Amino acid sequence: MKEFISGLSLLFLIQGIGGLINHLTNGGKSWFLVNYIDALQGFEIVMDIVFIVLGGIIGLASWKIGGSTKSEN
């Protein structure tokens, strides 16, 4: 479970940081999720920051969650 949550955190961080760089440099459509959700158009940079913060919160929460990792076994 901890690995899944850590992976989810990484996904949000990649989407947020990569999307933010893409939008600040006026990059074109790419594989970033915010580009393909019509309801978020006009709020791309804000949503990228939300994804970064959410990814960080999930990442910190994954440290608190007990669970086995490969190094513990």
C-alpha positions in Angstrom: 0.0 0.0 0.0 2.8 2.4 0.8 4.4 1.8 -2.6 1.1 2.6 -4.3 0.7 5.9 -2.4 4.3 6.9 -3.0 3.7 6.2 -6.7 0.6 8.3 -6.7 2.5 11.1 -5.0 5.2 10.9 -7.7 2.5 11.0 -10.4 1.0 14.2 -9.0 4.4 15.8 -8.6 5.4 15.0 -12.2 2.1 16.3 -13.6 2.4 19.5 -11.5 6.1 20.3 -12.0 6.1 19.3 -15.6 2.9 21.1 -16.4 4.0 24.2 -14.6 7.2 24.3 -16.7 5.2 23.7 -19.8 2.7 26.4 -19.1 5.3 29.0 -18.0 7.3 28.5 -21.1 4.2 28.6 -23.4 4.7 25.0 -24.4 2.2 23.4 -26.6 -0.2 20.6 -25.8 1.6 17.7 -24.3 0.8 14.7 -22.1 0.1 16.8 -19.0 -3.4 16.1 -17.7 -4.4 19.8 -17.2 -4.2 20.4 -20.9 -7.0 17.9 -21.7 -9.6 18.8 -19.1 -11.8 21.5 -20.5 -13.1 22.7 -17.1 -9.5 23.6 -16.1 -8.7 25.8 -19.1 -7.7 29.2 -17.9 -6.6 27.8 -14.6 -3.7 25.7 -15.8 -0.9 27.3 -13.7 -3.1 27.3 -10.5 -4.0 23.6 -11.1 -0.3 22.7 -11.7 0.5 24.3 -8.3 -2.4 22.4 -6.7 -1.0 19.1 -8.2 2.5 19.9 -6.7 1.0 20.6 -3.3 -1.2 17.6 -3.4 1.7 15.4 -4.5 3.8 16.7 -1.6 1.0 16.1 0.9 0.4 12.6 -0.3 4.2 11.9 -0.2 4.5 13.1 3.3 1.4 11.0 4.3 3.0 7.9 2.8 5.9 8.3 5.2 3.5 8.2 8.1 1.7 5.1 6.8 3.0 1.9 8.2 3.5 -0.9 5.8 6.1 -3.3 4.6 8.7 -2.2 2.1 11.2 -4.5 0.4 14.0 -3.3 2.7 11.9 -4.3 5.8 11.3 -7.9 4.6 
